[in-house]
C-alpha cells in the first residue's frame, strides 16, 4: 500500500472538516457480482469450489482488501482461492467504495468525525444475505479476514456485527481506538492476528486513532475471559528473521486468540511458510476450529 495514500485515509476519517463525498462510480472487477445497497452499486468477487454440492452447507469467508486496492488484486495476492478449493469453503472478496478516488472501508460508526458516508456494515450484511440466498451456507461458520484498512473493518465487525461471524483474522492491521471504546460482541470472539515489527503504516505500537497490538490483545483477552498465560513458540523462517507465535487458551483448552509477530515483516500480506502452510492456510486452520455453536 502507498504510505502517503494510507496516511491521507487516516486524516480523512479523523479530521473535523466537512464530510468527504464518496464516488458513486463503481469499480469494475471482472466477473464480479453487483449488489445495490443504500443507493450505491456495490460489488464482490465470489469463488465457489468445484466440489460444491447444494445439499451440503459450506463455510463462507469474507476477505477484505486494503485501502486503495481492489477485490481482484486482493484475491490474487492472498492465495486464498486454492485454500478454498482444497478445504471446500466459499470465499467472497468485497470491493470497497471510492472515497475521493480511492477504494476504502468505512470501519467507524456514524458520527460528525467520520468523514465517510458509506454504509459498509449494512453492505456486508446484504452481501452475506445475497450469497446465502444463492448458495447453501452454514450460518454458524461465517468468518471475516482483512488486510490493513480491510482489517480495521474486520475488527469493527467483531465489535458491532458479531452475530454474523464465528471468528476473525487481521493481517497488518489493528482495531480503531473508537472500536475498542464501543465494542460489545454478542459472544466469545476468536481472533488470529499477524503483524510485522517493521510495519510503518500500522505501527505495532499504535498511532493516533489506532490501538497498539498489545492493547488490542489485552482487550480480547479480557473480553474472552482468558486468565492463562499464552503458549509461546519461536519459529525460524527463510522469509523473516524470526516469528513469535503466541496462543491464548481459555479454561476449556480452546485457543481463542493467536498472534504471529514477524521480525523483519513490514506492511504486507505475509509470505509465510510454517509447517508447509502459508498465511491463508493458517487462517483457515484457525477458523475451522470455531463455529457459532461452540462460542459460549
Buried (B, 14 or more C-beta within 10 A) or exposed (E): BEEEBBBBBBEBBBEEEEEBEBBEEBBEBEEBBEBEBEEBEBBBBBBBBEEEEEEEBBBBBBBBBBBBBBBBBBBEBBBBBEBBBEBBBBBBBBBBBBBBEBBBBBBBBEEEBBBBBBBBBEBBBBBBEBBBEEBEBBEBBBBBBBBBBBBBBBBBBBBBBBEBBBBBBBBBBBBBBBBBEEBEBEBBBBBBBBBBBBBEBBBBEBBEBBBBBEBBBEBBBEBBEBEEEBEEEEBEBEEBEEBBBBBBBBEEEBBBBBBBBBBEBBBBBBEBBBEEBBBBBBBBBBBBBBBBEBBE
